[in-house]
């Protein structure tokens, strides 16, 4: 039997293996599935199961650091930067190498998540490649940098030969009527922001009241829907020149 000191050391070893909850900055806010918080809860459940059975082999291994042959939405993979072109004072076109003339394989509307690190703070942002779908051996992204942007600082430090980490693709959303009937079926970052049911006066007033500045509403839908929304917005305090009905 383990003595008290051995038990404390064993407990400390397990605590060091416990997944770290992501910071808000690590979520790109794009509704990715799985989100970094989805991955965290999945890893936490795996850790808890391994700890309960005292079997560390149940824990996931280290992420791959080599150039991938296929994207993975759950794991960040390394891509080598083959070229960085500064198109304007704050816009860069960056080319990433793919192995053996392979293709990225994204479909229209899909995007990738880039991971960066600035001042020991991990950040993640979504970008859509601009290279042709049939481009072989590379993919390109166009990135606009901002003076106060954390990811911008990271991108501006790149040069050819560096490595950046991406995961994806994301963007497989095919709408079917009445398919999304539970918040648990939505990506993590959408759950608290999604309402189910008919858009009514009380929700419109809540949305308008939560705006820090006077909003400008754009309404598009059937004639009945447009009429109802116009009435709700006026009752919520918006003037007619603060609404546009398509």
Beta strands, then each sheet from edge to edge (+ up, - down):
strand 1: 77-88
strand 2: 91-97
strand 3: 111-118
strand 4: 121-127
strand 5: 138-144
strand 6: 163-170
strand 7: 217-219
strand 8: 243-245
sheet 1: 4+ 3- 6+ 1- 2+ 5-
sheet 2: 7+ 8+
end
